Amino acid sequence: MILNIIITVLAITVISGSIYGLSTGDHGLQPYIQLISGVMFFALGLKVFQQNQKTMAILIFLGSGFILFVSIYVLID
């Protein structure tokens, strides 16, 4: 239940940040949106793992790790 709320809040944040970036042309928020997206995918992986779909959860965790790695690398650079 709590994971559903966390995923929903993070998804709304990503969507609204993306809409803002597209409408204004300001791409300064893109690394932060990617970071939030990575956290959202991690929470989604936890939810799928709890549903005993371990193969899909591993794929989601790998995608989340890649997104988090890229966003942290862009933030540091």
SULDAPE-V499474 format. One record per pair of residues at least 6 apart in sequence whose ideal C-beta (glycine too) atoms are under 6 Angstrom apart, sorted by the first residue. I is the first residue (numbers start at 0). GAP is how many residues later the second one is. D is the distance in whole Angstrom. If there is no record, write none. Layout:
i:I gap:GAP d:D
i:I gap:GAP d:D
//
This chain:
i:2 gap:40 d:6
i:2 gap:44 d:5
i:5 gap:37 d:5
i:6 gap:33 d:6
i:6 gap:36 d:5
i:6 gap:37 d:6
i:9 gap:26 d:6
i:9 gap:30 d:4
i:12 gap:23 d:6
i:13 gap:19 d:6
i:13 gap:22 d:6
i:13 gap:23 d:5
i:16 gap:12 d:5
i:16 gap:16 d:4
i:20 gap:6 d:6
i:20 gap:8 d:5
i:30 gap:40 d:5
i:30 gap:43 d:4
i:30 gap:44 d:5
i:33 gap:33 d:6
i:33 gap:37 d:4
i:34 gap:36 d:4
i:36 gap:30 d:6
i:37 gap:26 d:5
i:37 gap:29 d:4
i:37 gap:30 d:4
i:37 gap:33 d:6
i:40 gap:19 d:6
i:40 gap:22 d:6
i:40 gap:23 d:4
i:41 gap:22 d:4
i:43 gap:16 d:6
i:44 gap:12 d:5
i:44 gap:15 d:4
i:44 gap:16 d:5
i:44 gap:19 d:6
i:47 gap:8 d:5
i:47 gap:9 d:4
i:47 gap:12 d:6
i:48 gap:8 d:4
//
